[in-house]
Amino acid sequence: MKSLKLAIFASGRGSNFQAIYQAIEEGKLNARIQVVISNNADAGALDFAREHQIPALHLSRNQFTNASMFDLELLRVLREHDVNFIALAGYMKLIRPQIIREFHNRILNIHPALLPSFGGKGMYGHFVHEAVREYGCKVTGVTVHLVDEEYDHGPIVVQKTVPVYSEDTPEMIANRVLEMEHVAYAEALQLFAEERVQIQGRRTLIRL
Ligand code: GAR
């Protein structure tokens, strides 16, 4: 088993990042968080990282004259911190091809619904849970998937369901899903740490 040397990309409060950190602390996930990167200087994820002595960087496309310079700097930072795996944890930006090529099948994303439903551009955060409620779904859930060049599209690694009740508000659905996200993300990462994930086209096979 190889320990994952993780970069966490997060745009917001970073509860998934915190859950990953917790799973490592509890010995449930064989990984080390090398660096946390956010496109948002005020992200809670950066505060949590700094409080826990994890290198934390605000890096955004807006700081660069073009996208490839931004990608080059991202790659430089990832190399400098000896990263071998990336976890997108509430990261609201598209990862461009150069990074995807360099970390081929080594980038995971978590999405707060059962893909391929309720995914794609513009489907994030509360929009997802509002759409699930409006559609009248009886279940929703979490998808952890590999990242390719389209939003919410790469091979699925872990999915878990939660019920939707008729009296639920979008916030109630979001909270139920989030609790499940915190379990699912560490579980998916641990499958990679144990080298149990085989990728065949758009399907993953998980070795027992
Ligand atoms: C999570 O619910 C995550 O699934 C979602 O953003 C939230 C981030 O919360 N991601 C997306 O919607 C991506 N399409 P967190 O900052 O507390 O981890």
Boltz pocket constraint, residues with backbone or C-beta under 6 A from the ligand:
constraints:
  - pocket:
      binder: B
      contacts: [[A, 10], [A, 11], [A, 12], [A, 13], [A, 14], [A, 15], [A, 16], [A, 17], [A, 89], [A, 90], [A, 91], [A, 92], [A, 110], [A, 111], [A, 112], [A, 123], [A, 124], [A, 125], [A, 178], [A, 181]]
      max_distance: 6.0
